[in-house]
């Protein structure tokens, strides 16, 4: 009897985690679409060359590592004005 209970409990936990990860996947897709829209808007109004873009990307990557991904828009704006 306890073995059956453990299996049912495991299946129930698996279903719950599956539902949760499915919801997270949906939210990540929505976020990616919104980020893509923002990228297109910015790209349509920005005149930078590939080298400048690569430098900006490298600095951004280092900043994300340094701040553990917690970057506010005002801080990003201050950084951009310094570059």
Order of alpha helices (4+ residues) and beta strands (2+ residues): alpha-alpha-alpha
